[in-house]
Amino acid sequence: MTIFPERIYFINLENDSSKTLVDLQKETLSDQQFIVEWNKLFIGEVNQNGFEIKLARKWPGSFCIIIGKLENKNGILEIHISKVYKLLFGILVLFVLSGLIISLIQSEFETALKIILFIIILRFVFIELHFRINSKNSMNKLTKTIGINKLKKTRHNNVYN
């Protein structure tokens, strides 16, 4: 089990990858630009054989990053939590763990149990639930934009190697 969830999909496209990437480019705002209001679905980079995008919404949109590699009518999509949110959660967990160590040193086992339960709830309720909702929204919008025929979820972590 990993601390931060991720999903990997094998996909089949309706069109060729070059047309699909052109369609995606039309709906993607470059992440190098600073625009207050936009009418695009995604923010990120689209190049000749792949892309790295996130939803174009304030904070919930940047939670999940979608990395895709396309060839002909097939492709691989990887969805994971952005580095900024991983860093924020890591700092929060470090503060909580320092409280756990202090409570164990002072022999306050009831407080230590509460802290352990907080860490478990943080991981399985907040992170997992938010990731599932956000990744589902991202995949629905991506499916409509680039025309995905078939999704096949996989559990392999090293699909690029």
Contact map, one row per residue, 1 for C-alpha under 8 A:
11100000000000000000000000000000000000000000000000000000000000000000000000000000000000000000000000000000000000000000000000000000000000000000000000000000000000000
11111000000000000000000000000000000000000000000000000000000000000000000000000000000000000000000000000000000000000000000000000000000000000000000000000000000000000
11111000000000000000000000000000000000000000000000000000000000000000000000000000000000000000000000000000000000000000000000100000000000000000000000000000000000000
01111100000000000000000000000000000000000000000000000000000000000000000000000001100001000000000000000000000000000000000000000011000000000000000000000000000000000
01111110000000000000000000000000000000000000000000000000000000000000000000000001100000000000000000000000000000000000000000000001001000000000000000000000000000000
00011111000000000000000000000000000000000000000000000000000000000000000000000111100000000000000000000000000000000000000000000000000000000000000000000000000000000
00001111100000000000000000000000000000000000000000000000000000000000000000000111000000000000000000000000000000000000000000000000000000000000000000000000111000000
00000111110000000000000000000000000000000000000000000000000000000000000000011110000000000000000000000000000000000000000000000000000000000000000000000000111110000
00000011111000000000000000000000000000000000000000000000000000000000000000011100000000000000000000000000000000000000000000000000000000000000000000000011110000000
00000001111100000000000000000000000000000000000000000000000000000000000001111000000000000000000000000000000000000000000000000000000000000000000000000011110000000
00000000111110000000000000000000000000000000000000000000000000000000000001111000000000000000000000000000000000000000000000000000000000000000000000011111000000000
00000000011111000000000000000000000000000000000000000000000000000000000011100000000000000000000000000000000000000000000000000000000000000000000000011110000000000
00000000001111111001000000000000000000000000000000000000000000000000000011100000000000000000000000000000000000000000000000000000000000000000000001111100000000000
00000000000111110000000000000000000000000000000000000000000000000000000010000000000000000000000000000000000000000000000000000000000000000000000000111000000000000
00000000000011111011000000000000000000000000000000000000000000000000000010000000000000000000000000000000000000000000000000000000000000000000000000100000000000000
00000000000011111111000000000000000000000000000000000000000000000000000110000000000000000000000000000000000000000000000000000000000000000000000000000000000000000
00000000000010111111100000000000000000000000000010000000000000000000011111000000000000000000000000000000000000000000000000000000000000000000000000000000000000000
00000000000000011111110000000000000000000000000110000000000000000000000100000000000000000000000000000000000000000000000000000000000000000000000000000000000000000
00000000000000111111111000000000000000000000000000000000000000000000000000000000000000000000000000000000000000000000000000000000000000000000000000000000000000000
00000000000010111111111100000000000000000000000000000000000000000000000000000000000000000000000000000000000000000000000000000000000000000000000001100000000000000
00000000000000001111111110000000000000000000011111000000000000000000000000000000000000000000000000000000000000000000000000000000000000000000000001000000000000000
00000000000000000111111111000000000000000000000000000000000000000000000000000000000000000000000000000000000000000000000000000000000000000000000000000000000000000
00000000000000000011111111100000000000000000000000000000000000000000000000000000000000000000000000000000000000000000000000000000000000000000000011000000000000000
00000000000000000001111111110000000000000000010000000000000000000000000000000000000000000000000000000000000000000000000000000000000000000000000011000000000000000
00000000000000000000111111111000000000000000010000000000000000000000000000000000000000000000000000000000000000000000000000000000000000000000000000000000000000000
00000000000000000000011111110000000000000000000000000000000000000000000000000000000000000000000000000000000000000000000000000000000000000000000000000000000000000
00000000000000000000001111111000000000011100000000000000000000000000000000000000000000000000000000000000000000000000000000000000000000000000000010000000000000000
00000000000000000000000111111100000000011111110000001000000000000000000000000000000000000000000000000000000000000000000000000000000000000000000000000000000000000
00000000000000000000000010111110100000011111100000000000000000000000000000000000000000000000000000000000000000000000000000000000000000000000000000000000000000000
00000000000000000000000000011111100000000011100000000000000000000000000000000000000000000000000000000000000000000000000000000000000000000000000000000000000000000
00000000000000000000000000001111110000000011100000000000000000000000000000000000000000000000000000000000000000000000000000000000000000000000000000000000000000000
00000000000000000000000000000111110000000000000000000000000000000000000000000000000000000000000000000000000000000000000000000000000000000000000000000000000000000
00000000000000000000000000001111111000000000000000000000000000000000000000000000000000000000000000000000000000000000000000000000000000000000000000000000000000000
00000000000000000000000000000011111100000000000000000000000000000000000000000000000000000000000000000000000000000000000000000000000000000000000000000000000000000
00000000000000000000000000000000111111000000000000000000000000000000000000000000000000000000000000000000000000000000000000000000000000000000000000000000000000000
00000000000000000000000000000000011111000000000000000000000000000000000000000000000000000000000000000000000000000000000000000000000000000000000000000000000000000
00000000000000000000000000000000001111100000000000000000000000000000000000000000000000000000000000000000000000000000000000000000000000000000000000000000000000000
00000000000000000000000000000000001111110000000000000000000000000000000000000000000000000000000000000000000000000000000000000000000000000000000000000000000000000
00000000000000000000000000000000000011111000000000000000000000000000000000000000000000000000000000000000000000000000000000000000000000000000000000000000000000000
00000000000000000000000000111000000001111110000000000001000000000000000000000000000000000000000000000000000000000000000000000000000000000000000000000000000000000
00000000000000000000000000111000000000111110000000000011000000000000000000000000000000000000000000000000000000000000000000000000000000000000100000000000000000000
00000000000000000000000000111000000000011111000000001111000000000000000000000000000000000000000000000000000000000000000000000000000000000000000000000000000000000
00000000000000000000000000011110000000011111100000001111000000000000000000000000000000000000000000000000000000000000000000000000000000000000000000000000000000000
00000000000000000000000000011110000000000111110000111100000000000000000000000000000000000000000000000000000000000000000000000000000000000000000000000000000000000
00000000000000000000000000011110000000000011111000111000000000000000000000000000000000000000000000000000000000000000000000000000000000000000000000000000000000000
00000000000000000000100110010000000000000001111101111000000000000000000000000000000000000000000000000000000000000000000000000000000000000000000000000000000000000
00000000000000000000100000000000000000000000111111100000000000000000000000000000000000000000000000000000000000000000000000000000000000000000000000000000000000000
00000000000000000100100000000000000000000000011111000000000000000000000000000000000000000000000000000000000000000000000000000000000000000000000000000000000000000
00000000000000001100100000000000000000000000001111100000000000000000111000000000000000000000000000000000000000000000000000000000000000000000000000000000000000000
00000000000000000000100000000000000000000000011111110000000000000011110000000000000000000000000000000000000000000000000000000000000000000000000000000000000000000
00000000000000000000000000000000000000000001111011111000000000000111100000000000000000000000000000000000000000000000000000000000000000000000000000000000000000000
00000000000000000000000000000000000000000001110001111100000000001111000000000000000000000000000000000000000000000000000000000000000000000000000000000000000000000
00000000000000000000000000010000000000000111110000111110000000001110000000000000000000000000000000000000000000000000000000000000000000000000000000000000000000000
00000000000000000000000000000000000000000111000000011111000011111100000000000000000000000000000000000000000000000000000000000000000000000100000000000000000000000
00000000000000000000000000000000000000001110000000001111100011010000000000000000000000000000000000000000000000000000000000000000000000000100000000000000000000000
00000000000000000000000000000000000000011110000000000111110011000000000000000000000000000000000000000000000000000000000000000000000000000000000000000000000000000
00000000000000000000000000000000000000000000000000000011111111000000000000000000000000000000000000000000000000000000000000000000000000000000000000000000000000000
00000000000000000000000000000000000000000000000000000001111111000000000000000000000000000000000000000000000000000000000000000000000000000000000000000000000000000
00000000000000000000000000000000000000000000000000000000111111100000000000000000000000000000000000000000000000000000000000000000000000000000000000000000000000000
00000000000000000000000000000000000000000000000000000000111111110000000000000000000000000000000000000000000000000000000000000000000001000000000000000000000000000
00000000000000000000000000000000000000000000000000000111111111110000000000000000000000000000000000000000000000000000000000000000000001000000000000000000000000000
00000000000000000000000000000000000000000000000000000111111111111000000000000000010000000000000000000000000000000000000000000000000000000000000000000000000000000
00000000000000000000000000000000000000000000000000000100001111111000000000000000110010000000000000000000000000000000000000000000001001000000000000000000000000000
00000000000000000000000000000000000000000000000000000110000111111100000000000011110000000000000000000000000000000000000000000000001001100100000000000000000000000
00000000000000000000000000000000000000000000000000011100000001111110000000000011110000000000000000000000000000000000000000000000000000000000000000000000000000000
00000000000000000000000000000000000000000000000000111100000000011111000000001111000000000000000000000000000000000000000000000000000000000000000000000000000000000
00000000000000000000000000000000000000000000000001111000000000001111100000001110000000000000000000000000000000000000000000000000000000000000000000000000000000000
00000000000000000000000000000000000000000000000001110000000000000111110000111100000000000000000000000000000000000000000000000000000000000000000000000000000000000
00000000000000000000000000000000000000000000000011100000000000000011111000111000000000000000000000000000000000000000000000000000000000000000000000000000000000000
00000000000000001000000000000000000000000000000011000000000000000001111111110000000000000000000000000000000000000000000000000000000000000000000000000000000000000
00000000000000001000000000000000000000000000000010000000000000000000111111100000000000000000000000000000000000000000000000000000000000000000000000000000000000000
00000000000000011100000000000000000000000000000000000000000000000000011111000000000000000000000000000000000000000000000000000000000000000000000000000000000000000
00000000000111111000000000000000000000000000000000000000000000000000011111100000000000000000000000000000000000000000000000000000000000000000000000000000000000000
00000000011110001000000000000000000000000000000000000000000000000000011111110000000000000000000000000000000000000000000000000000000000000000000000000000000000000
00000000011110000000000000000000000000000000000000000000000000000001111011111000000000000000000000000000000000000000000000000000000000000000000000000000000000000
00000001111000000000000000000000000000000000000000000000000000000001110001111100000000000000000000000000000000000000000000000000000000000000000000000000000000000
00000001111000000000000000000000000000000000000000000000000000000111100000111110000000000000000000000000000000000000000000000000000000000000000000000000000000000
00000111100000000000000000000000000000000000000000000000000000000111000000011111000000000000000000000000000000000000000000000000000000000000000000000000000000000
00000111000000000000000000000000000000000000000000000000000000011110000000001111100000000000000000000000000000000000000000000000000000100000000000000000000000000
00011110000000000000000000000000000000000000000000000000000000011100000000000111110000000000000000000000000000000000000000000000000000000000000000000000000000000
00011100000000000000000000000000000000000000000000000000000000111000000000000011111011000000000000000000000000000000000000000000001000000000000000000000000000000
00000000000000000000000000000000000000000000000000000000000001111000000000000001111111000000000000000000000000000000000000000000000000000000000000000000000000000
00000000000000000000000000000000000000000000000000000000000000000000000000000000111111100000000000000000000000000000000000000000000000000000000000000000000000000
00000000000000000000000000000000000000000000000000000000000000000000000000000000011111110000000000000000000000000000000000000000000000000000000000000000000000000
00000000000000000000000000000000000000000000000000000000000000100000000000000000111111111000000000000000000000000000000000000000000000000000000000000000000000000
00010000000000000000000000000000000000000000000000000000000000000000000000000000111111111100000000000000000000000000000000000000000000000000000000000000000000000
00000000000000000000000000000000000000000000000000000000000000000000000000000000001111111110000000000000000000000000000000000000000000000000000000000000000000000
00000000000000000000000000000000000000000000000000000000000000000000000000000000000111111111000000000000000000000000000000000000000000000000000000000000000000000
00000000000000000000000000000000000000000000000000000000000000000000000000000000000011111111100000000000000000000000000000000000000000000000000000000000000000000
00000000000000000000000000000000000000000000000000000000000000000000000000000000000001111111110000000000000000000000000000000000000000000000000000000000000000000
00000000000000000000000000000000000000000000000000000000000000000000000000000000000000111111111000000000000000000000000000000000000000000000000000000000000000000
00000000000000000000000000000000000000000000000000000000000000000000000000000000000000011111111100000000000000000000000000000000000000000000000000000000000000000
00000000000000000000000000000000000000000000000000000000000000000000000000000000000000001111111110000000000000000000001000000000000000000000000000000000000000000
00000000000000000000000000000000000000000000000000000000000000000000000000000000000000000111111111000000000000000000000000000000000000000000000000000000000000000
00000000000000000000000000000000000000000000000000000000000000000000000000000000000000000011111111100000000000000000000000000000000000000000000000000000000000000
00000000000000000000000000000000000000000000000000000000000000000000000000000000000000000001111111110000000000000010001000000000000000000000000000000000000000000
00000000000000000000000000000000000000000000000000000000000000000000000000000000000000000000111111111000000000000010000000000000000000000000000000000000000000000
00000000000000000000000000000000000000000000000000000000000000000000000000000000000000000000011111111100000000000000000000000000000000000000000000000000000000000
00000000000000000000000000000000000000000000000000000000000000000000000000000000000000000000001111111110000000010010000000000000000000000000000000000000000000000
00000000000000000000000000000000000000000000000000000000000000000000000000000000000000000000000111111111000000110011000000000000000000000000000000000000000000000
00000000000000000000000000000000000000000000000000000000000000000000000000000000000000000000000011111111100000000000000000000000000000000000000000000000000000000
00000000000000000000000000000000000000000000000000000000000000000000000000000000000000000000000001111111110000000000000000000000000000000000000000000000000000000
00000000000000000000000000000000000000000000000000000000000000000000000000000000000000000000000000111111111110110000000000000000000000000000000000000000000000000
00000000000000000000000000000000000000000000000000000000000000000000000000000000000000000000000000011111111110010000000000000000000000000000000000000000000000000
00000000000000000000000000000000000000000000000000000000000000000000000000000000000000000000000000001111111100000000000000000000000000000000000000000000000000000
00000000000000000000000000000000000000000000000000000000000000000000000000000000000000000000000000000111111100000000000000000000000000000000000000000000000000000
00000000000000000000000000000000000000000000000000000000000000000000000000000000000000000000000000000011111110000000000000000000000000000000000000000000000000000
00000000000000000000000000000000000000000000000000000000000000000000000000000000000000000000000000000011111111110000000000000000000000000000000000000000000000000
00000000000000000000000000000000000000000000000000000000000000000000000000000000000000000000000000000011001111111000000000000000000000000000000000000000000000000
00000000000000000000000000000000000000000000000000000000000000000000000000000000000000000000000000000000000111111100000000000000000000000000000000000000000000000
00000000000000000000000000000000000000000000000000000000000000000000000000000000000000000000000000010010000111111110000000000000000000000000000000000000000000000
00000000000000000000000000000000000000000000000000000000000000000000000000000000000000000000000000110011000111111111000000000000000000000000000000000000000000000
00000000000000000000000000000000000000000000000000000000000000000000000000000000000000000000000000000000000011111111100000000000000000000000000000000000000000000
00000000000000000000000000000000000000000000000000000000000000000000000000000000000000000000000000000000000001111111110000000000000000000000000000000000000000000
00000000000000000000000000000000000000000000000000000000000000000000000000000000000000000000000110110000000000111111111000000000000000000000000000000000000000000
00000000000000000000000000000000000000000000000000000000000000000000000000000000000000000000000000010000000000011111111100000000000000000000000000000000000000000
00000000000000000000000000000000000000000000000000000000000000000000000000000000000000000000000000000000000000001111111110000000000000000000000000000000000000000
00000000000000000000000000000000000000000000000000000000000000000000000000000000000000000000000000000000000000000111111111000000000000000000000000000000000000000
00000000000000000000000000000000000000000000000000000000000000000000000000000000000000000000100100000000000000000011111111100000000000000000000000000000000000000
00000000000000000000000000000000000000000000000000000000000000000000000000000000000000000000000000000000000000000001111111111000000000000000000000000000000000000
00000000000000000000000000000000000000000000000000000000000000000000000000000000000000000000000000000000000000000000111111111100000000000000000000000000000000000
00000000000000000000000000000000000000000000000000000000000000000000000000000000000000000000000000000000000000000000011111111110000000000000000000000000000000000
00100000000000000000000000000000000000000000000000000000000000000000000000000000000000000000000000000000000000000000001111111111000000000000000000000000000000000
00000000000000000000000000000000000000000000000000000000000000000000000000000000000000000000000000000000000000000000000111111111100000000000000000000000000000000
00000000000000000000000000000000000000000000000000000000000000000000000000000000000000000000000000000000000000000000000111111111110000000000000000000000000000000
00000000000000000000000000000000000000000000000000000000000000000000000000000000000000000000000000000000000000000000000011111111110000000000000000000000000000000
00010000000000000000000000000000000000000000000000000000000000000000000000000000000000000000000000000000000000000000000001111111111000000000000000000000000000000
00011000000000000000000000000000000000000000000000000000000000000000000000000000000000000000000000000000000000000000000000111111111100000000000000000000000000000
00000000000000000000000000000000000000000000000000000000000000000000000000000000000000000000000000000000000000000000000000011111111110000000000000000000000000000
00000000000000000000000000000000000000000000000000000000000000000000000000000000000000000000000000000000000000000000000000001111111111000000000000000000000000000
00001000000000000000000000000000000000000000000000000000000000110000000000000000100000000000000000000000000000000000000000000011111111100000000000000000000000000
00000000000000000000000000000000000000000000000000000000000000000000000000000000000000000000000000000000000000000000000000000001111111110000000000000000000000000
00000000000000000000000000000000000000000000000000000000000000000000000000000000000000000000000000000000000000000000000000000000111111111000000000000000000000000
00000000000000000000000000000000000000000000000000000000000110110000000000000000000000000000000000000000000000000000000000000000011111111100000000000000000000000
00000000000000000000000000000000000000000000000000000000000000010000000000000010000000000000000000000000000000000000000000000000001111111110000000000000000000000
00000000000000000000000000000000000000000000000000000000000000000000000000000000000000000000000000000000000000000000000000000000000111111111000000000000000000000
00000000000000000000000000000000000000000000000000000000000000000000000000000000000000000000000000000000000000000000000000000000000011111111100000000000000000000
00000000000000000000000000000000000000000000000000000110000000010000000000000000000000000000000000000000000000000000000000000000000001111111110000000000000000000
00000000000000000000000000000000000000000000000000000000000000000000000000000000000000000000000000000000000000000000000000000000000000111111111000000000000000000
00000000000000000000000000000000000000000000000000000000000000000000000000000000000000000000000000000000000000000000000000000000000000011111111100000000000000000
00000000000000000000000000000000000000001000000000000000000000000000000000000000000000000000000000000000000000000000000000000000000000001111111110000000000000000
00000000000000000000000000000000000000000000000000000000000000000000000000000000000000000000000000000000000000000000000000000000000000000111111111100000000000000
00000000000000000000000000000000000000000000000000000000000000000000000000000000000000000000000000000000000000000000000000000000000000000011111111110000000000000
00000000000000000000000000000000000000000000000000000000000000000000000000000000000000000000000000000000000000000000000000000000000000000001111111110000000000000
00000000000000000000001100100000000000000000000000000000000000000000000000000000000000000000000000000000000000000000000000000000000000000000111111100000000000000
00000000000010000001101100000000000000000000000000000000000000000000000000000000000000000000000000000000000000000000000000000000000000000000011111110000000000000
00000000000011100001000000000000000000000000000000000000000000000000000000000000000000000000000000000000000000000000000000000000000000000000011111111000000000000
00000000001111000000000000000000000000000000000000000000000000000000000000000000000000000000000000000000000000000000000000000000000000000000001101111110000000000
00000000001111000000000000000000000000000000000000000000000000000000000000000000000000000000000000000000000000000000000000000000000000000000000000111110000000000
00000000001110000000000000000000000000000000000000000000000000000000000000000000000000000000000000000000000000000000000000000000000000000000000000011111000000000
00000000111100000000000000000000000000000000000000000000000000000000000000000000000000000000000000000000000000000000000000000000000000000000000000011111100000000
00000000111000000000000000000000000000000000000000000000000000000000000000000000000000000000000000000000000000000000000000000000000000000000000000000111110000000
00000011110000000000000000000000000000000000000000000000000000000000000000000000000000000000000000000000000000000000000000000000000000000000000000000011111000000
00000011110000000000000000000000000000000000000000000000000000000000000000000000000000000000000000000000000000000000000000000000000000000000000000000001111100000
00000011000000000000000000000000000000000000000000000000000000000000000000000000000000000000000000000000000000000000000000000000000000000000000000000000111110000
00000001000000000000000000000000000000000000000000000000000000000000000000000000000000000000000000000000000000000000000000000000000000000000000000000000011111100
00000001000000000000000000000000000000000000000000000000000000000000000000000000000000000000000000000000000000000000000000000000000000000000000000000000001111100
00000000000000000000000000000000000000000000000000000000000000000000000000000000000000000000000000000000000000000000000000000000000000000000000000000000000111111
00000000000000000000000000000000000000000000000000000000000000000000000000000000000000000000000000000000000000000000000000000000000000000000000000000000000111111
00000000000000000000000000000000000000000000000000000000000000000000000000000000000000000000000000000000000000000000000000000000000000000000000000000000000001111
00000000000000000000000000000000000000000000000000000000000000000000000000000000000000000000000000000000000000000000000000000000000000000000000000000000000001111
